[in-house]
């Protein structure tokens, strides 16, 4: 491969002569039309190193990563732990700013509970 991700199709379809339009209709009806918006918010914990951390986006592939190294040199000393915390919020439909903000606040500043 030349640096391009390969897509592997696990399903196989038998296309009968003269029935191509039926297959296209099936895909449009079952796979294209019913698709709805969905998404994900990835919350970087405020105690992470260099929070809020820089993000790196791949220019042609659908992924990104948090990259605190973008803010300058860093070192993980031998024998020391490096811990980063993130929370993934997956949603159906368009993002709801109020809900994501509430979840962020709950994550960043969880309520303190005392049991006596």
N, C-alpha and C positions, 0 to 999 in steps of 0.2 A: 504494500500500500504506500501511497505517496503522501502521507501526512493527512489524508482525508478519512474521516470516520466512515466505516462501512455500515450500511443498513442491511440487516438480514431479515428477510420476509419469511416467516415460518409457515404461513398459510399458502396453499396452492389452489388455484382455481382452474377449472377446465372451461375453456371458452369454446362454445359450439358455434359453428358457422351461422351467421345471420342473427346471433343473439347478443352481440356486443352491447347494444343499447340497453338490454335488460340488466346486464351487469353494471353498467354505469348508473342506471336508475337505482339499483340496489345500494350501491356505495353512497350515492347522494342522499338517499332516503335514510339509510341506517347509520352512516358514518359521518356525513358532512352536515346535514340539516339539524340533527338533534344536538350538535355540539353547543355547549353554552360556555360562557366565560367562567374561568376559574383562575386562581392564582395562589401565590404564597408570599408571605412576608417573613424575612429572616431577621430576627432581632439580635443585635450584638449586645451582650451584657456590658453595663457601664464599668464593671471592674476589670474587663479585659484590658490587656496591654494596649496602650494608645487609643483607648475608646474615646470617641467613636472611630472605628478603624476604617482605613481606606478600603475600597473595593476595587477589584480588577475585573473587567468585563472582557470576555473573548470577542474579538471583532467579527468572527464569522460563525461561531458555534454558540448554542444557547446555554452558556454556563458562566458563572462568575465565582469569585472567591474573595473572602476578606484577606487583606494583605497588609498587616501592620508594618511590614518591611518598607512599604512605600513611603512611610513617614521618616525614614532614616535607618541607620544601622541598628541592628539588634543582635544580641548574643544570648544563647541558651548555654549556660555554664554546665560542664560535665557534672552529672549527678543531681542537677537541679531539674525540677519539673516545670514545664510550660503548660499552663492550663488556659484554654479559651472556652467561653460558654456562649451558646447561641440557642435561641428558641425558634422553631419553625411553626408558623401559623398558616395553615392551609385553609382556603375558603372557596366556596362555590359562589358564582356570580361575581359582580364587580367588588372591588375592595371597599370596606366600610371603615372610613377613617376613625370614627368614634370608637368602634370596637377594637381596631388595631392599637389605637392610642391607649385604651383602657388595659389591653393585654400587655402592652409595653410597660405601662406604669406598674401593673401588678408584678411583672417580671423584674423590673429594675429596682423597685422598692416594695418588696412583699410586706404584707401586714405583719406586725410583731404580735405574737401571742404568748401570753404567760399562763401557765397552768399551775394552780396552787393546790 
